[in-house]
């Protein structure tokens, strides 16, 4: 298993993973809504990936087995968040055929160890 940060060359796969996650998380999603979401995701990823959205991937034999989306937001500094930056895990998703192998835990650890500094 190889853990890595996603780049713009993975936008198609990130879109597929996000749709797979949403279907599992929300159940039946009307086809018209899925088309709108799938059509909007590539532009969203191009605008946000590695700026305020960081996606960590796990590959097994060259296939993306799972992902973790980390969204960083910045608010006015306060005593709890001295630089104002906070992170929200949007989803951790492992494709069904790769589950029960520790991938989700590995993704969370990988994301936590690689929390971006100043948007990098």
PyMOL commands that set and color helices and strands:
alter all, ss='L'
color gray80, all
select helices_A, chain A and resi 8-26+31-48+96-98+103-113
alter helices_A, ss='H'
color red, helices_A
select strands_A, chain A and resi 2-5+53-60+63-74+85-94
alter strands_A, ss='S'
color yellow, strands_A
deselect
rebuild
show_as cartoon
